[in-house]
Amino acid sequence: MSLDEGSATEGRLLATVRGPQDVKRMSAEELDQLAAEIRDFLVAKVSRTGGHLGPNLGVVELTLAMHRVFDSPKDRFLFDTGHQAYVHKIVTGRQEGFDQLRQRGGLSGYPSQAESEHDLIENSHASTALSYADGLAKAFALRGEARNVVALVGDGALTGGMCWEALNNIAGARNPLVIVVNDNGRSYAPTIGGFADHLSTLRLNPGYEKVLDLVKESLGSTPLVGKPMYEVLHAVKKGIKDAVAPQTMFEDLGLKYVGPIDGHDIAAVESALRRAKGYGGPVIVHAVTRKGYGYRPAEEDEADCLHGPGSAFDVETGKLLAAPSVKWTHVFADELVAIADERPDVVGITAAMAEPTGIASLARKYPERVYDVGIAEQHAATSAAGLALGGLHPVVAVYATFLNRAFDQVLLDVAMHKLPVTFVLDRAGITGPDGPSHYGIWDMAVFGAVPGLRIAAPRDAATLREELREAVAVDDGPTIVRFPTGSVAADLPALRRVGPVDVLAESPRKDVLLVAVGAFAQLGVEVASRVAEQGYGVTVVDPRWVRPVADELVTLAAEHRLVVTVEDGVRTGGVGDAVAKALRDADVQMPLRDLGVPAQWHPHGTRAQILADLRLTAQDVARDITGWVSGLDESMDPVTVPASGGNGARGRNARR
């Protein structure tokens, strides 16, 4: 049964599921019906809120089988990545929360310890679950706890190096650990039939290994023919296994392997998981699934099987309901293609995110000049270094949060060699519904420490195009161009340019220099207008290139009474810190207040909600600036001026 076939189950069985024990009691027929009801439920709920649909439609049967074989939360489930945990949330009693999925006060789009005892890790950075699982299994073994560890890993995650580092250690430790590989890439067809099932059972029988050892020992003691005969027999055994299941590389690593099995056959998955559970060592269960299974619009979506519609969509067609708008990603993609038309040395790299980052546009026109390295950001950075050493200019496009994983490579493999590599960071700043692990708030602080690295933060479509071109023109070191998610605001032309700095608003009175970074430029202009109503003058500048701090910005600062920076990144080590240091180095005695995101874990919600919580709105910033500059009139020592209008949510610094 499926939604696409018009099933009229009305959620009868789903309404009875309040925990895993309810799934354990169901018959085979009831499980099939429950799977159909869950798919109907997922489509209905995600169509209203947006979220990760395709991956969860593909793991319904896998998740049901896992909860029937294992006992969560005693047995620990780890999801890589966590965006395929919606069915797990449904089974563990969180159905009601889906009305506010990824919304303020509602369910997280990933596992969350705060939501349920059944959730252990908030895992939204791929290729990490196996390392968690390795450590967890070792901990249970050392503590003498008879508990199972089960990791559900997408086949895409296996493109990440951490997975293979973990598999090497898992094989060496030999602790009980079940790894379910959710293979929705259709690399292999499921092996179906009684013989394959029997062979899988045989491989996991401890007696099977004892017999092999006995044969090896006996034949090894036979002169001349013993060892060669054993090698022939072993080769025959391996050949049979290769013919049935061509994934012997796992067993070569020392991991038992079962599969491929049909991941949409609950009985087959359950049978495999029970044998894996009883083996007593690490086992790979390879399940082949279809992303978006059971929902025709997802199955027919060639791009990504409706992987993650970001907002509400029509249930019948799968099309987004919101009117299309110009996105930051679209602007970058179009300009990159235009640059590539002019410069044959420009190539693109992405880490399994060609469509979301816009690199796919370049790949469609110049497929030979684009490299998708899989979920391997570290490799992407160093491979880009190699391309640059070979005379090319690589443009590496990833989400801002994911470049954090490649800091060492950017620092030592790229920057130390002064290589011309441009990193384009999509989804920079507070991104909203995907939560703290996806917020791109660290890049300006983390990568600001890299010598010779230049960082640009465009404010609109025009400056994104301009600064991307400036970045790829740099030939003596790396560059970063960062921009937020969503729709691009209207272009905000500069009144004038001072060196690389754009002046966006100014007043005859030079009370405050407001340094508005990137997408906060529009906010800065509104703040200046509000503060002007109180009789103070604000000059608003967009530094465009926030690292290094331009000398012209220091000169402008010296002409004012107070400097205020506002940025969509963490304050610690951010642009405000960099400007303060530049003022000190130039011996400019100027009070400075830096506004930004506290280095904390901020919950999911809309970008507007979170910025309001952080008091990074035009109204809040204008009120604070008015209080600070009025305090300057009352005291000759601005360092001791209290931060009026503040509640401490952001924290503020007064500097000289």
C-alpha positions in Angstrom: 0.0 0.0 0.0 1.1 3.6 -0.6 -0.1 7.1 -0.7 0.3 7.0 -4.4 -2.1 4.1 -4.7 -4.7 6.1 -2.8 -4.7 4.0 0.4 -7.5 5.0 2.7 -6.0 3.8 5.9 -6.7 7.1 7.8 -3.9 6.3 10.2 -5.8 3.6 12.1 -2.7 1.6 13.0 -0.4 4.6 13.3 -2.7 6.0 16.0 -1.9 3.0 18.2 1.8 3.5 18.0 3.1 5.2 21.2 6.4 3.4 21.4 8.5 0.7 19.9 6.7 -2.0 21.9 3.6 -1.3 19.8 5.4 -2.1 16.6 6.9 -5.3 18.0 3.3 -6.7 18.5 2.2 -6.3 14.9 1.7 -9.0 12.3 3.3 -8.9 8.9 0.1 -7.6 7.3 -0.2 -4.9 9.9 3.4 -3.8 9.4 2.8 -3.3 5.7 -0.3 -1.2 6.4 1.6 0.8 9.1 4.4 1.5 6.6 1.8 2.9 4.2 0.2 5.0 6.9 3.6 6.4 7.9 4.3 7.5 4.4 0.9 9.2 4.2 1.7 10.9 7.5 5.1 12.1 6.4 3.9 13.6 3.1 1.0 15.3 4.8 3.1 16.8 7.6 6.2 17.8 5.7 4.1 19.3 2.9 3.0 21.9 5.5 6.3 22.7 7.2 9.1 21.7 4.8 11.8 19.3 5.8 13.6 16.1 4.7 11.1 14.0 2.9 12.8 11.8 0.3 15.3 10.2 2.8 12.6 9.3 5.3 10.2 7.8 2.8 13.1 5.5 1.9 13.8 4.2 5.5 10.3 3.3 6.7 10.7 -0.4 6.6 14.3 -0.2 7.8 13.3 1.8 10.9 10.4 -0.5 11.7 12.6 -3.6 11.5 15.3 -2.0 13.7 12.7 -1.2 16.4 11.3 -4.7 16.2 14.7 -6.4 16.6 16.4 -4.1 19.1 15.2 -2.5 22.3 15.6 1.3 22.2 16.7 3.1 24.3 18.6 0.3 26.0 20.1 -0.4 22.6 21.4 2.8 21.1 20.4 3.9 17.6 22.8 6.3 15.7 21.7 8.0 12.5 24.1 9.2 9.8 22.8 11.7 9.0 20.1 12.5 11.4 17.8 13.8 8.6 16.6 10.2 8.1 15.3 9.9 11.7 11.7 11.1 11.2 10.3 7.6 11.2 12.3 6.9 14.3 10.6 9.9 15.9 7.2 8.6 14.9 7.8 5.2 16.3 9.1 6.6 19.6 5.9 8.6 20.4 6.5 12.0 18.8 3.7 12.0 16.2 2.0 15.1 17.6 5.2 17.2 17.3 5.2 16.9 13.5 2.6 19.7 13.3 5.5 22.1 14.2 8.4 20.2 12.6 11.4 22.5 12.4 9.4 25.4 13.8 9.9 27.3 17.1 8.8 25.0 20.0 8.3 22.0 17.7 10.3 19.0 16.7 13.9 19.3 15.5 14.6 18.1 12.0 17.3 15.9 13.6 17.6 13.6 16.6 17.6 15.6 19.8 18.5 14.6 23.3 16.1 17.2 24.6 13.2 15.5 22.9 13.5 11.9 23.8 15.5 9.3 25.6 15.6 7.4 22.3 17.8 10.1 20.7 21.5 10.1 21.5 23.3 12.3 19.0 22.2 15.3 17.0 24.1 14.2 13.9 23.6 16.4 10.9 27.3 16.4 9.7 27.6 13.2 7.7 30.2 10.4 8.1 30.5 10.7 11.9 28.0 8.1 13.2 30.4 5.1 12.9 33.0 6.9 15.0 30.4 7.5 17.7 29.4 3.9 17.4 33.0 2.6 17.8 33.5 4.6 21.0 30.0 3.7 22.3 30.5 0.0 21.7 33.9 0.1 23.4 32.4 1.9 26.4 29.7 -0.7 26.8 32.3 -3.5 26.6 34.5 -1.9 29.2 31.6 -1.3 31.5 30.3 -4.9 31.1 27.0 -3.7 29.7 25.1 -6.0 27.4 23.8 -3.4 25.0 23.7 -3.2 21.3 24.8 -0.3 19.1 23.1 0.1 15.8 24.2 2.7 13.2 22.0 3.5 10.2 24.4 4.9 7.6 23.5 6.3 4.2 25.6 5.1 1.3 26.5 8.7 0.6 28.1 8.9 4.1 30.6 6.1 3.0 32.2 8.7 0.7 33.5 10.4 3.8 37.0 9.5 5.1 35.8 9.3 8.7 33.7 6.3 7.9 36.6 4.3 6.7 38.8 5.3 9.6 36.0 4.2 11.9 35.4 0.9 10.1 39.1 0.1 10.4 38.9 0.5 14.2 35.5 -1.2 14.5 37.0 -4.3 12.8 40.0 -4.3 15.1 37.9 -3.9 18.3 35.6 -6.8 17.4 32.8 -5.4 19.6 29.1 -6.2 18.9 28.0 -3.5 16.5 25.5 -3.5 13.7 26.0 -1.1 10.8 22.9 -0.8 8.5 24.0 0.7 5.2 21.0 2.4 3.6 22.0 2.2 -0.1 19.6 4.3 -2.1 22.1 4.9 -4.9 21.0 1.8 -6.7 24.6 0.7 -7.1 23.6 -3.0 -6.6 20.4 -4.9 -7.2 19.1 -6.8 -4.1 20.0 -10.4 -3.9 16.7 -12.2 -3.6 15.9 -15.8 -2.8 16.4 -18.7 -0.4 20.0 -19.4 -1.3 21.2 -15.9 -0.6 19.3 -15.9 2.7 20.9 -19.3 3.6 24.4 -18.0 2.7 24.0 -15.0 4.9 22.9 -17.2 7.8 25.9 -19.5 7.2 28.3 -16.6 7.2 27.1 -15.4 10.6 27.2 -18.9 12.2 30.2 -19.0 14.6 30.5 -22.7 13.8 31.2 -21.8 10.2 34.4 -19.9 11.2 35.4 -22.8 13.5 35.1 -25.2 10.6 37.2 -23.0 8.4 39.9 -22.8 11.1 39.8 -26.6 11.5 40.2 -27.2 7.8 43.0 -24.7 7.7 44.8 -26.4 10.6 44.3 -29.9 9.2 45.3 -29.1 5.7 48.2 -27.0 6.9 49.7 -30.0 8.5 49.6 -32.0 5.3 53.0 -31.7 3.4 53.1 -30.3 -0.1 49.3 -30.2 -0.9 48.0 -28.9 2.4 48.5 -25.1 2.1 47.8 -24.9 -1.6 44.6 -26.9 -1.2 43.4 -24.7 1.6 44.1 -21.6 -0.5 42.1 -23.1 -3.4 39.2 -24.0 -1.2 39.2 -20.5 0.4 39.3 -18.9 -3.1 36.3 -21.0 -4.2 34.5 -19.9 -1.1 35.3 -16.3 -1.8 34.3 -16.7 -5.4 30.9 -18.0 -4.4 30.4 -15.1 -2.1 31.6 -12.6 -4.8 29.0 -14.0 -7.2 26.2 -13.5 -4.7 27.2 -10.4 -2.9 29.9 -8.3 -4.5 30.8 -6.3 -1.4 33.7 -8.5 -0.1 35.7 -5.4 0.7 33.9 -5.2 4.1 34.9 -8.7 4.9 38.4 -8.0 3.8 38.4 -5.4 6.5 37.3 -8.0 9.0 33.7 -7.1 9.1 30.9 -9.6 8.5 28.7 -8.7 5.6 25.0 -9.5 4.9 23.3 -8.4 1.7 22.3 -6.8 -0.4 18.8 -7.2 0.9 15.6 -5.5 -0.2 15.3 -2.6 2.3 11.6 -2.3 1.7 10.9 -5.9 2.7 10.4 -5.8 6.5 10.7 -9.5 6.9 14.0 -9.7 5.0 15.4 -6.7 6.9 14.3 -8.1 10.3 15.7 -11.5 9.5 19.1 -10.0 8.6 19.1 -7.8 11.7 18.3 -10.7 14.0 21.2 -12.7 12.6 23.5 -9.7 12.9 22.4 -9.1 16.5 23.2 -12.7 17.4 26.6 -12.8 15.8 28.5 -11.0 18.6 30.8 -8.9 16.5 30.7 -6.1 14.0 28.3 -6.8 11.1 27.4 -4.8 7.9 23.8 -5.2 6.8 23.5 -3.8 3.3 20.0 -2.7 2.5 19.0 -1.4 -1.0 16.2 1.2 -0.8 14.6 3.8 -3.0 14.8 7.4 -1.9 11.3 8.9 -1.9 9.7 5.4 -2.1 5.9 5.2 -2.2 5.3 8.9 -3.2 5.3 9.4 -6.9 6.4 13.1 -7.0 9.5 12.1 -4.9 10.3 9.0 -7.0 10.0 11.0 -10.2 12.1 14.0 -9.0 15.4 13.3 -10.8 17.3 16.0 -9.0 17.1 14.6 -5.4 13.8 12.7 -4.9 12.4 15.7 -2.9 15.3 15.3 -0.5 14.5 18.5 1.5 11.8 20.8 0.3 12.5 23.9 2.4 8.9 25.1 2.7 5.3 23.9 2.1 4.5 22.1 -1.1 1.4 20.7 -3.0 0.8 17.1 -2.0 -0.5 16.1 -5.4 2.5 17.5 -7.4 5.3 18.0 -4.9 5.8 21.5 -6.2 6.6 24.3 -3.7 3.6 26.6 -2.9 5.6 29.7 -2.5 6.3 31.9 -5.5 9.8 31.4 -6.9 12.3 34.1 -5.9 15.9 34.9 -6.7 18.1 33.1 -4.2 21.7 33.8 -3.2 22.6 30.4 -4.6 21.1 31.2 -8.0 23.1 34.4 -8.3 26.3 32.7 -7.4 25.7 29.8 -9.9 24.9 32.2 -12.8 27.9 34.4 -12.2 30.3 31.4 -11.8 29.2 30.1 -15.2 29.8 33.5 -16.7 33.2 33.6 -15.2 34.0 30.1 -16.5 33.0 31.2 -20.0 35.7 33.8 -19.8 38.3 31.8 -17.9 39.1 28.2 -18.8 41.3 27.8 -15.8 38.3 28.1 -13.4 37.0 24.8 -12.1 34.4 23.8 -9.6 34.5 21.5 -6.6 31.7 20.5 -4.2 31.2 17.9 -1.5 28.1 15.9 -2.5 26.0 19.1 -2.7 26.1 20.1 -6.4 22.5 21.2 -6.6 22.2 22.9 -3.2 25.3 25.0 -3.7 24.7 25.8 -7.4 27.8 24.0 -8.7 25.4 21.9 -10.8 24.9 24.8 -13.1 28.6 24.8 -14.0 28.6 21.0 -14.3 25.7 21.1 -16.8 27.7 23.5 -19.1 31.3 22.3 -18.4 31.0 18.7 -16.9 34.7 18.1 -17.4 35.5 21.1 -15.2 33.5 20.1 -12.1 34.5 17.6 -9.4 32.1 16.2 -6.8 34.3 14.6 -4.2 31.5 13.2 -2.0 31.1 13.9 1.7 34.8 14.8 2.0 35.4 18.4 2.7 39.0 17.9 3.8 39.8 16.1 0.6 38.0 18.8 -1.4 40.3 21.5 0.1 43.5 19.7 -0.5 42.5 18.5 -3.9 41.7 22.1 -4.7 45.3 22.9 -3.6 46.6 20.4 -6.1 44.5 21.9 -8.8 45.9 25.3 -8.0 49.4 23.9 -8.0 48.6 22.7 -11.5 47.7 26.1 -12.8 44.0 26.2 -12.3 41.7 28.3 -10.0 39.4 26.1 -8.1 36.1 27.3 -6.7 35.0 25.1 -3.8 31.3 25.5 -2.9 30.1 24.1 0.4 27.7 25.1 3.2 29.5 27.4 5.6 29.0 25.0 8.5 30.8 22.2 6.6 34.0 24.1 5.8 34.7 23.9 9.6 35.7 20.3 9.0 38.5 21.3 6.7 40.2 24.0 8.7 43.6 22.3 8.9 43.6 21.8 5.1 42.7 25.4 4.4 45.3 26.5 6.8 48.3 24.3 5.9 47.6 22.8 2.5 46.2 25.9 0.8 47.1 29.1 2.7 50.6 28.2 3.7 51.4 27.6 0.0 49.7 30.9 -0.9 47.5 29.0 -3.4 44.6 30.7 -5.3 41.6 28.8 -4.2 38.2 30.4 -3.7 35.9 28.9 -1.1 32.2 29.9 -1.6 30.2 29.4 1.6 26.5 29.1 1.1 24.1 29.2 4.1 26.4 31.5 6.1 25.1 33.0 9.3 21.9 32.0 11.1 20.0 29.7 8.8 17.0 28.8 10.9 15.0 25.6 10.8 17.9 23.1 10.5 19.2 24.1 13.9 22.6 24.7 15.6 24.7 22.2 13.7 23.8 23.9 10.4 24.3 27.5 11.5 27.2 29.0 9.5 28.2 31.4 12.3 31.8 30.3 12.8 33.5 30.9 9.5 34.5 34.6 9.9 36.0 33.9 13.3 37.6 30.5 12.6 39.1 31.3 9.2 39.9 34.8 10.2 43.0 33.4 11.9 44.4 32.0 8.7 47.3 34.1 7.4 46.8 35.6 4.0 43.2 34.5 3.7 40.8 37.2 2.4 37.1 37.0 3.4 34.3 38.8 1.4 30.7 39.2 2.7 28.4 40.5 -0.1 25.3 42.4 0.8 23.2 41.9 -2.3 23.2 40.3 -5.7 25.3 43.0 -7.3 28.1 42.8 -4.7 28.0 39.0 -4.8 28.8 39.0 -8.5 31.4 41.7 -8.0 33.1 40.1 -5.0 33.1 36.6 -6.6 35.0 38.1 -9.6 37.4 39.9 -7.3 38.0 36.6 -5.4 38.9 34.5 -8.5 41.2 37.4 -9.6 43.3 36.8 -6.5 46.4 34.8 -7.5 48.5 34.9 -4.3 46.4 33.2 -1.7 43.0 31.8 -0.8 39.7 33.7 -0.6 36.3 33.1 0.9 33.0 34.5 -0.3 30.2 33.9 2.2 26.4 34.6 1.9 23.2 33.6 3.7 20.4 31.4 2.7 17.1 32.3 1.1 16.0 35.2 -1.1 18.3 38.0 -2.0 17.3 41.5 -0.9 17.0 44.4 -3.3 20.3 45.8 -4.4 21.6 48.5 -2.1 23.9 50.9 -4.1 26.7 52.7 -2.4 26.8 56.4 -2.1 30.5 56.3 -2.6 33.5 54.0 -2.3 36.5 54.6 -0.1 39.2 52.1 -1.1 37.4 48.8 -0.9 34.8 50.1 1.6 31.3 51.1 0.5 29.6 54.0 2.2 25.9 53.3 2.3 24.6 56.2 4.4 26.1 59.3 6.0 25.1 62.4 7.9 26.7 65.8 8.5 27.1 64.7 12.1 29.8 62.0 12.6 28.7 60.5 15.8 28.8 56.8 14.9 30.5 54.6 12.3 28.3 51.6 11.9 30.2 48.7 10.2 27.4 46.5 8.8 28.7 43.1 7.6 27.1 41.4 4.5 23.4 40.8 4.7 23.2 43.2 7.7 23.8 46.2 5.4 20.0 46.8 4.9 19.6 46.7 8.7 22.4 49.2 9.0 20.7 51.7 6.8 17.5 51.4 8.7 19.3 51.8 12.0 20.9 55.1 10.7 17.5 56.4 9.9 16.1 55.5 13.3 19.1 57.0 15.2 18.8 60.2 13.1 15.4 60.7 14.5 17.1 61.1 17.9 19.4 63.8 16.6 22.5 61.7 16.1 24.4 61.1 12.9 25.4 57.6 11.7 27.7 56.7 8.8 26.9 53.2 7.6 29.7 51.3 5.8 29.9 47.9 4.2 33.5 46.8 4.4 32.9 44.2 1.6 36.1 42.4 2.4 36.0 41.9 6.2 39.4 40.2 6.4 41.9 41.8 6.4 40.5 45.0 7.8 41.1 47.8 5.3 43.2 50.8 6.2 40.4 53.0 4.8 38.0 51.6 7.4 40.4 52.6 10.2 40.6 56.1 8.7 36.8 56.4 8.6 36.6 55.2 12.2 39.0 57.9 13.4 36.6 60.5 12.1 33.7 59.4 14.4 33.1 59.3 18.1 32.0 55.7 18.3 32.4 52.5 16.2 29.7 49.8 16.2 30.1 46.5 14.3 27.2 44.2 13.5 27.8 40.8 12.0 26.0 37.5 11.3 28.7 35.5 13.0 30.1 34.7 16.4 31.4 37.7 18.2 34.4 35.9 19.7 37.2 36.3 17.1 34.7 37.9 14.7 34.8 41.0 12.6 34.3 43.2 15.6 37.4 41.8 17.2 39.3 42.3 14.0 38.3 45.9 13.7 39.2 46.6 17.3 42.6 45.1 16.8 43.1 47.2 13.7 42.2 50.4 15.6 44.7 49.5 18.4 47.4 48.7 15.9 46.9 52.1 14.3 46.8 53.8 17.8 43.3 55.1 17.2 41.7 55.6 20.6 38.1 54.9 19.8 35.4 53.2 21.8 34.0 50.2 19.9 30.9 48.1 20.5 30.6 44.8 18.7 27.2 43.1 18.0 26.9 39.6 16.8 26.0 36.1 17.7 27.0 34.7 21.1 29.2 31.6 20.9 26.4 29.3 22.1 24.1 26.7 20.8 21.0 28.4 19.5 17.8 26.4 19.0 16.0 26.0 15.7 13.5 28.5 14.5 13.1 31.0 11.7 16.0 33.3 11.0 13.8 36.3 12.0 12.9 34.6 15.3 16.4 33.9 16.3 17.7 37.3 15.3 14.9 38.8 17.4 16.0 36.6 20.4 19.5 37.9 20.0 18.3 41.4 19.7 19.9 41.8 16.3 17.0 43.7 14.8 17.0 47.3 13.5 14.9 48.5 16.4 17.1 46.8 19.0 20.4 48.0 17.4 19.1 51.6 17.0 18.0 51.7 20.6 21.4 50.5 21.8 23.3 52.9 19.6 21.2 55.8 20.8 21.9 54.9 24.4 25.6 54.4 23.8 26.2 57.7 21.9 24.1 59.6 24.4 26.3 58.2 27.1 29.3 59.8 25.4 27.7 63.2 25.9 27.5 62.5 29.6 30.9 61.1 30.3 34.4 61.9 29.1 35.4 58.3 29.7 33.5 56.2 27.2 34.9 53.0 28.4 32.9 53.3 31.6 29.7 54.1 29.8 27.0 51.5 30.7 25.5 49.6 27.8 22.0 51.0 27.9 19.0 49.1 26.5 20.8 45.7 26.9 19.7 42.6 28.6 23.0 40.7 28.2 21.6 38.3 25.6 24.3 39.2 23.1 27.0 40.5 25.3 28.7 43.8 24.4 32.2 45.1 24.5 33.5 48.6 25.0 37.0 48.9 23.7 39.7 51.5 23.4 
